[in-house]
Amino acid sequence: PKSADPAKWEKGELEFIHKAALDVVGKYNIDRARVAAVGQDGGGAMAWLLAFQQRDLVRGVAAINALIPSGTKPPASDPLSRLY
């Protein structure tokens, strides 16, 4: 997916990203234990947010040149639903 503004992502676009990911998972034979959110710079920050909000879908994050967004608290660790 691409952001509405080519220069940045908006937090409100998380639902769009989630729906796009669910569409891909529904159409293809994908191991749900190996779904990762990947992004660079602002896209990396969105990857963190998506992974924290959609723990049932996203199991890993590859954030390139991106920190966890300020003011965002990572969810508590769950041994049955690990985030890598």
Secondary structure, DSSP 8 states (H G I E B T S, - for coil): ---SBTTB--GGGHHHHHHHHHHHHHHS---GGG-EEEEETHHHHHHHHHHHH-TTT--EEEEET----TT-------TTS---
